[in-house]
Amino acid sequence: NPLFGLEDPMDAAAALAVGVAKASGDISSEQKSALLAAFQSTFDLDLAAAEQLLASSAYLVGDGQIFTDQVEGVLAKSREQFTDNQIASTLALIEEIAAVEGATQRQRELIGRIREILYNDSDSTTWQ
């Protein structure tokens, strides 16, 4: 699945945003507008580039079921490339998109899983 081959943090962040939007069902026109605006501001893209990123992300995410079931796989190849700032802006992005129509329980759970994945740095040590 190409969704699990994303290596660029921007592509992964965009897929996360679309996946979070789809977790509440089909993407509404309000969510689409919010995604386009957020892609423009977060990634410093013009409208055409934001539309292309949204279209490619929506294609990769599909109906959202595989995304939701295996969100860890979406970040598997890109996670190590994320800077701390990119992690923070990605989390802000997905929170913003979830809030467009009021975050559903499913969206909140998904965001929690994404937060855990992004902050679970493999270099960190445990107490054991």
CNS distance restraints for C-alpha pairs under 8 A (distance, minus, plus):
assign (resid   1 and name CA) (resid   5 and name CA) 7.23 0.50 0.50
assign (resid   2 and name CA) (resid   6 and name CA) 7.04 0.50 0.50
assign (resid   2 and name CA) (resid  60 and name CA) 6.85 0.50 0.50
assign (resid   3 and name CA) (resid  60 and name CA) 5.45 0.50 0.50
assign (resid   3 and name CA) (resid  61 and name CA) 6.83 0.50 0.50
assign (resid   3 and name CA) (resid  67 and name CA) 7.97 0.50 0.50
assign (resid   3 and name CA) (resid  73 and name CA) 7.93 0.50 0.50
assign (resid   3 and name CA) (resid  74 and name CA) 5.80 0.50 0.50
assign (resid   4 and name CA) (resid  73 and name CA) 5.26 0.50 0.50
assign (resid   4 and name CA) (resid  74 and name CA) 4.62 0.50 0.50
assign (resid   4 and name CA) (resid  75 and name CA) 7.17 0.50 0.50
assign (resid   4 and name CA) (resid  76 and name CA) 6.90 0.50 0.50
assign (resid   4 and name CA) (resid  77 and name CA) 7.29 0.50 0.50
assign (resid   5 and name CA) (resid  74 and name CA) 7.32 0.50 0.50
assign (resid   5 and name CA) (resid  76 and name CA) 7.91 0.50 0.50
assign (resid   5 and name CA) (resid  77 and name CA) 6.28 0.50 0.50
assign (resid   6 and name CA) (resid  11 and name CA) 6.51 0.50 0.50
assign (resid   6 and name CA) (resid  12 and name CA) 5.90 0.50 0.50
assign (resid   6 and name CA) (resid  74 and name CA) 6.87 0.50 0.50
assign (resid   6 and name CA) (resid  75 and name CA) 7.32 0.50 0.50
assign (resid   6 and name CA) (resid  77 and name CA) 6.12 0.50 0.50
assign (resid   6 and name CA) (resid  78 and name CA) 6.12 0.50 0.50
assign (resid   7 and name CA) (resid  11 and name CA) 7.57 0.50 0.50
assign (resid   7 and name CA) (resid  12 and name CA) 7.24 0.50 0.50
assign (resid   7 and name CA) (resid  77 and name CA) 5.10 0.50 0.50
assign (resid   7 and name CA) (resid  78 and name CA) 4.22 0.50 0.50
assign (resid   7 and name CA) (resid  81 and name CA) 7.63 0.50 0.50
assign (resid   8 and name CA) (resid  12 and name CA) 6.30 0.50 0.50
assign (resid   8 and name CA) (resid  78 and name CA) 5.78 0.50 0.50
assign (resid   8 and name CA) (resid  81 and name CA) 7.28 0.50 0.50
assign (resid   9 and name CA) (resid  13 and name CA) 5.88 0.50 0.50
assign (resid   9 and name CA) (resid  78 and name CA) 5.66 0.50 0.50
assign (resid   9 and name CA) (resid  79 and name CA) 7.38 0.50 0.50
assign (resid   9 and name CA) (resid  81 and name CA) 6.43 0.50 0.50
assign (resid   9 and name CA) (resid  82 and name CA) 5.83 0.50 0.50
assign (resid   9 and name CA) (resid  86 and name CA) 7.64 0.50 0.50
assign (resid  10 and name CA) (resid  14 and name CA) 6.07 0.50 0.50
assign (resid  10 and name CA) (resid  43 and name CA) 7.28 0.50 0.50
assign (resid  11 and name CA) (resid  15 and name CA) 6.18 0.50 0.50
assign (resid  11 and name CA) (resid  53 and name CA) 7.64 0.50 0.50
assign (resid  11 and name CA) (resid  57 and name CA) 7.44 0.50 0.50
assign (resid  12 and name CA) (resid  16 and name CA) 6.13 0.50 0.50
assign (resid  12 and name CA) (resid  74 and name CA) 6.91 0.50 0.50
assign (resid  12 and name CA) (resid  75 and name CA) 6.60 0.50 0.50
assign (resid  12 and name CA) (resid  78 and name CA) 6.85 0.50 0.50
assign (resid  13 and name CA) (resid  17 and name CA) 6.22 0.50 0.50
assign (resid  13 and name CA) (resid  90 and name CA) 5.73 0.50 0.50
assign (resid  14 and name CA) (resid  18 and name CA) 6.26 0.50 0.50
assign (resid  14 and name CA) (resid  39 and name CA) 7.47 0.50 0.50
assign (resid  14 and name CA) (resid  53 and name CA) 7.18 0.50 0.50
assign (resid  14 and name CA) (resid  54 and name CA) 7.21 0.50 0.50
assign (resid  14 and name CA) (resid  57 and name CA) 6.28 0.50 0.50
assign (resid  15 and name CA) (resid  19 and name CA) 5.89 0.50 0.50
assign (resid  15 and name CA) (resid  57 and name CA) 4.93 0.50 0.50
assign (resid  15 and name CA) (resid  58 and name CA) 7.26 0.50 0.50
assign (resid  15 and name CA) (resid  60 and name CA) 7.40 0.50 0.50
assign (resid  15 and name CA) (resid  61 and name CA) 6.59 0.50 0.50
assign (resid  16 and name CA) (resid  20 and name CA) 6.03 0.50 0.50
assign (resid  16 and name CA) (resid  94 and name CA) 6.97 0.50 0.50
assign (resid  17 and name CA) (resid  21 and name CA) 6.24 0.50 0.50
assign (resid  17 and name CA) (resid  35 and name CA) 7.46 0.50 0.50
assign (resid  17 and name CA) (resid  93 and name CA) 6.72 0.50 0.50
assign (resid  17 and name CA) (resid  94 and name CA) 4.96 0.50 0.50
assign (resid  17 and name CA) (resid  97 and name CA) 6.63 0.50 0.50
assign (resid  18 and name CA) (resid  22 and name CA) 6.14 0.50 0.50
assign (resid  18 and name CA) (resid  35 and name CA) 7.60 0.50 0.50
assign (resid  18 and name CA) (resid  54 and name CA) 7.51 0.50 0.50
assign (resid  18 and name CA) (resid  57 and name CA) 6.55 0.50 0.50
assign (resid  18 and name CA) (resid  58 and name CA) 6.25 0.50 0.50
assign (resid  18 and name CA) (resid  61 and name CA) 7.15 0.50 0.50
assign (resid  19 and name CA) (resid  23 and name CA) 6.13 0.50 0.50
assign (resid  19 and name CA) (resid  58 and name CA) 7.91 0.50 0.50
assign (resid  19 and name CA) (resid  61 and name CA) 6.09 0.50 0.50
assign (resid  19 and name CA) (resid  64 and name CA) 5.86 0.50 0.50
assign (resid  19 and name CA) (resid  67 and name CA) 6.42 0.50 0.50
assign (resid  19 and name CA) (resid  68 and name CA) 7.20 0.50 0.50
assign (resid  20 and name CA) (resid  24 and name CA) 7.49 0.50 0.50
assign (resid  20 and name CA) (resid  94 and name CA) 6.58 0.50 0.50
assign (resid  20 and name CA) (resid  97 and name CA) 7.36 0.50 0.50
assign (resid  20 and name CA) (resid  98 and name CA) 6.47 0.50 0.50
assign (resid  20 and name CA) (resid 107 and name CA) 5.88 0.50 0.50
assign (resid  20 and name CA) (resid 110 and name CA) 6.99 0.50 0.50
assign (resid  20 and name CA) (resid 111 and name CA) 7.36 0.50 0.50
assign (resid  21 and name CA) (resid  25 and name CA) 7.50 0.50 0.50
assign (resid  21 and name CA) (resid  26 and name CA) 7.80 0.50 0.50
assign (resid  21 and name CA) (resid  27 and name CA) 6.08 0.50 0.50
assign (resid  21 and name CA) (resid  31 and name CA) 6.87 0.50 0.50
assign (resid  21 and name CA) (resid  97 and name CA) 6.32 0.50 0.50
assign (resid  21 and name CA) (resid  98 and name CA) 6.10 0.50 0.50
assign (resid  21 and name CA) (resid 107 and name CA) 7.73 0.50 0.50
assign (resid  22 and name CA) (resid  26 and name CA) 5.46 0.50 0.50
assign (resid  22 and name CA) (resid  27 and name CA) 5.63 0.50 0.50
assign (resid  22 and name CA) (resid  63 and name CA) 7.28 0.50 0.50
assign (resid  22 and name CA) (resid  64 and name CA) 5.87 0.50 0.50
assign (resid  23 and name CA) (resid  64 and name CA) 6.53 0.50 0.50
assign (resid  23 and name CA) (resid  68 and name CA) 7.18 0.50 0.50
assign (resid  23 and name CA) (resid 106 and name CA) 6.44 0.50 0.50
assign (resid  23 and name CA) (resid 107 and name CA) 5.78 0.50 0.50
assign (resid  24 and name CA) (resid 104 and name CA) 6.51 0.50 0.50
assign (resid  24 and name CA) (resid 106 and name CA) 7.05 0.50 0.50
assign (resid  24 and name CA) (resid 107 and name CA) 6.68 0.50 0.50
assign (resid  26 and name CA) (resid  63 and name CA) 7.95 0.50 0.50
assign (resid  27 and name CA) (resid  31 and name CA) 5.94 0.50 0.50
assign (resid  27 and name CA) (resid  32 and name CA) 6.43 0.50 0.50
assign (resid  28 and name CA) (resid  32 and name CA) 6.15 0.50 0.50
assign (resid  29 and name CA) (resid  33 and name CA) 6.14 0.50 0.50
assign (resid  30 and name CA) (resid  34 and name CA) 6.16 0.50 0.50
assign (resid  30 and name CA) (resid 100 and name CA) 7.18 0.50 0.50
assign (resid  30 and name CA) (resid 101 and name CA) 8.00 0.50 0.50
assign (resid  31 and name CA) (resid  35 and name CA) 5.97 0.50 0.50
assign (resid  31 and name CA) (resid  97 and name CA) 6.69 0.50 0.50
assign (resid  31 and name CA) (resid 100 and name CA) 6.31 0.50 0.50
assign (resid  31 and name CA) (resid 101 and name CA) 7.72 0.50 0.50
assign (resid  32 and name CA) (resid  36 and name CA) 6.20 0.50 0.50
assign (resid  33 and name CA) (resid  37 and name CA) 6.18 0.50 0.50
assign (resid  34 and name CA) (resid  38 and name CA) 5.91 0.50 0.50
assign (resid  34 and name CA) (resid  97 and name CA) 6.61 0.50 0.50
assign (resid  34 and name CA) (resid 100 and name CA) 7.32 0.50 0.50
assign (resid  35 and name CA) (resid  39 and name CA) 5.94 0.50 0.50
assign (resid  35 and name CA) (resid  54 and name CA) 7.38 0.50 0.50
assign (resid  35 and name CA) (resid  97 and name CA) 6.72 0.50 0.50
assign (resid  36 and name CA) (resid  40 and name CA) 6.21 0.50 0.50
assign (resid  36 and name CA) (resid  47 and name CA) 7.20 0.50 0.50
assign (resid  36 and name CA) (resid  50 and name CA) 5.63 0.50 0.50
assign (resid  36 and name CA) (resid  51 and name CA) 6.44 0.50 0.50
assign (resid  36 and name CA) (resid  54 and name CA) 7.04 0.50 0.50
assign (resid  37 and name CA) (resid  41 and name CA) 6.28 0.50 0.50
assign (resid  37 and name CA) (resid  50 and name CA) 7.97 0.50 0.50
assign (resid  38 and name CA) (resid  42 and name CA) 5.62 0.50 0.50
assign (resid  38 and name CA) (resid  43 and name CA) 7.90 0.50 0.50
assign (resid  38 and name CA) (resid  93 and name CA) 6.88 0.50 0.50
assign (resid  39 and name CA) (resid  43 and name CA) 5.46 0.50 0.50
assign (resid  39 and name CA) (resid  44 and name CA) 7.21 0.50 0.50
assign (resid  39 and name CA) (resid  45 and name CA) 6.67 0.50 0.50
assign (resid  39 and name CA) (resid  50 and name CA) 5.62 0.50 0.50
assign (resid  40 and name CA) (resid  44 and name CA) 5.06 0.50 0.50
assign (resid  40 and name CA) (resid  45 and name CA) 4.43 0.50 0.50
assign (resid  40 and name CA) (resid  46 and name CA) 5.91 0.50 0.50
assign (resid  40 and name CA) (resid  47 and name CA) 6.60 0.50 0.50
assign (resid  40 and name CA) (resid  50 and name CA) 5.87 0.50 0.50
assign (resid  41 and name CA) (resid  45 and name CA) 6.99 0.50 0.50
assign (resid  42 and name CA) (resid  89 and name CA) 7.21 0.50 0.50
assign (resid  42 and name CA) (resid  93 and name CA) 7.56 0.50 0.50
assign (resid  45 and name CA) (resid  49 and name CA) 5.77 0.50 0.50
assign (resid  45 and name CA) (resid  50 and name CA) 5.84 0.50 0.50
assign (resid  46 and name CA) (resid  50 and name CA) 6.16 0.50 0.50
assign (resid  47 and name CA) (resid  51 and name CA) 6.04 0.50 0.50
assign (resid  48 and name CA) (resid  52 and name CA) 6.25 0.50 0.50
assign (resid  49 and name CA) (resid  53 and name CA) 6.13 0.50 0.50
assign (resid  50 and name CA) (resid  54 and name CA) 6.09 0.50 0.50
assign (resid  51 and name CA) (resid  55 and name CA) 6.10 0.50 0.50
assign (resid  52 and name CA) (resid  56 and name CA) 6.13 0.50 0.50
assign (resid  53 and name CA) (resid  57 and name CA) 5.96 0.50 0.50
assign (resid  54 and name CA) (resid  58 and name CA) 5.95 0.50 0.50
assign (resid  55 and name CA) (resid  59 and name CA) 6.16 0.50 0.50
assign (resid  56 and name CA) (resid  60 and name CA) 6.25 0.50 0.50
assign (resid  57 and name CA) (resid  61 and name CA) 6.08 0.50 0.50
assign (resid  58 and name CA) (resid  62 and name CA) 5.98 0.50 0.50
assign (resid  61 and name CA) (resid  66 and name CA) 7.65 0.50 0.50
assign (resid  61 and name CA) (resid  67 and name CA) 6.04 0.50 0.50
assign (resid  64 and name CA) (resid  68 and name CA) 6.00 0.50 0.50
assign (resid  65 and name CA) (resid  69 and name CA) 6.09 0.50 0.50
assign (resid  66 and name CA) (resid  70 and name CA) 5.82 0.50 0.50
assign (resid  66 and name CA) (resid  71 and name CA) 7.79 0.50 0.50
assign (resid  67 and name CA) (resid  71 and name CA) 5.17 0.50 0.50
assign (resid  67 and name CA) (resid  74 and name CA) 7.16 0.50 0.50
assign (resid  68 and name CA) (resid 110 and name CA) 7.08 0.50 0.50
assign (resid  70 and name CA) (resid  74 and name CA) 7.04 0.50 0.50
assign (resid  71 and name CA) (resid  75 and name CA) 6.92 0.50 0.50
assign (resid  71 and name CA) (resid 113 and name CA) 7.93 0.50 0.50
assign (resid  71 and name CA) (resid 114 and name CA) 7.27 0.50 0.50
assign (resid  72 and name CA) (resid  76 and name CA) 6.14 0.50 0.50
assign (resid  72 and name CA) (resid 114 and name CA) 7.64 0.50 0.50
assign (resid  72 and name CA) (resid 117 and name CA) 6.82 0.50 0.50
assign (resid  73 and name CA) (resid  77 and name CA) 7.87 0.50 0.50
assign (resid  75 and name CA) (resid  79 and name CA) 5.23 0.50 0.50
assign (resid  75 and name CA) (resid 117 and name CA) 7.79 0.50 0.50
assign (resid  78 and name CA) (resid  82 and name CA) 6.85 0.50 0.50
assign (resid  79 and name CA) (resid 118 and name CA) 6.62 0.50 0.50
assign (resid  82 and name CA) (resid  86 and name CA) 5.70 0.50 0.50
assign (resid  82 and name CA) (resid  87 and name CA) 6.19 0.50 0.50
assign (resid  83 and name CA) (resid  87 and name CA) 6.25 0.50 0.50
assign (resid  84 and name CA) (resid  88 and name CA) 6.30 0.50 0.50
assign (resid  85 and name CA) (resid  89 and name CA) 6.13 0.50 0.50
assign (resid  86 and name CA) (resid  90 and name CA) 5.88 0.50 0.50
assign (resid  87 and name CA) (resid  91 and name CA) 6.20 0.50 0.50
assign (resid  87 and name CA) (resid 118 and name CA) 6.53 0.50 0.50
assign (resid  87 and name CA) (resid 119 and name CA) 7.95 0.50 0.50
assign (resid  88 and name CA) (resid  92 and name CA) 6.20 0.50 0.50
assign (resid  89 and name CA) (resid  93 and name CA) 5.97 0.50 0.50
assign (resid  90 and name CA) (resid  94 and name CA) 6.26 0.50 0.50
assign (resid  91 and name CA) (resid  95 and name CA) 6.09 0.50 0.50
assign (resid  91 and name CA) (resid 111 and name CA) 7.81 0.50 0.50
assign (resid  91 and name CA) (resid 115 and name CA) 6.97 0.50 0.50
assign (resid  92 and name CA) (resid  96 and name CA) 6.04 0.50 0.50
assign (resid  93 and name CA) (resid  97 and name CA) 6.27 0.50 0.50
assign (resid  94 and name CA) (resid  98 and name CA) 6.08 0.50 0.50
assign (resid  94 and name CA) (resid 111 and name CA) 7.22 0.50 0.50
assign (resid  95 and name CA) (resid  99 and name CA) 6.16 0.50 0.50
assign (resid  95 and name CA) (resid 111 and name CA) 7.41 0.50 0.50
assign (resid  96 and name CA) (resid 100 and name CA) 6.60 0.50 0.50
assign (resid  98 and name CA) (resid 102 and name CA) 6.45 0.50 0.50
assign (resid  98 and name CA) (resid 103 and name CA) 4.81 0.50 0.50
assign (resid  98 and name CA) (resid 104 and name CA) 7.65 0.50 0.50
assign (resid  98 and name CA) (resid 107 and name CA) 6.51 0.50 0.50
assign (resid  98 and name CA) (resid 108 and name CA) 7.90 0.50 0.50
assign (resid  99 and name CA) (resid 103 and name CA) 5.03 0.50 0.50
assign (resid 103 and name CA) (resid 107 and name CA) 5.87 0.50 0.50
assign (resid 103 and name CA) (resid 108 and name CA) 6.36 0.50 0.50
assign (resid 104 and name CA) (resid 108 and name CA) 6.27 0.50 0.50
assign (resid 105 and name CA) (resid 109 and name CA) 6.18 0.50 0.50
assign (resid 106 and name CA) (resid 110 and name CA) 6.17 0.50 0.50
assign (resid 107 and name CA) (resid 111 and name CA) 6.09 0.50 0.50
assign (resid 108 and name CA) (resid 112 and name CA) 6.18 0.50 0.50
assign (resid 109 and name CA) (resid 113 and name CA) 6.37 0.50 0.50
assign (resid 110 and name CA) (resid 114 and name CA) 6.22 0.50 0.50
assign (resid 111 and name CA) (resid 115 and name CA) 6.03 0.50 0.50
assign (resid 112 and name CA) (resid 116 and name CA) 6.27 0.50 0.50
assign (resid 113 and name CA) (resid 117 and name CA) 6.29 0.50 0.50
assign (resid 114 and name CA) (resid 118 and name CA) 6.13 0.50 0.50
assign (resid 115 and name CA) (resid 119 and name CA) 6.07 0.50 0.50
assign (resid 116 and name CA) (resid 120 and name CA) 5.76 0.50 0.50
assign (resid 117 and name CA) (resid 121 and name CA) 7.97 0.50 0.50
assign (resid 120 and name CA) (resid 124 and name CA) 7.64 0.50 0.50
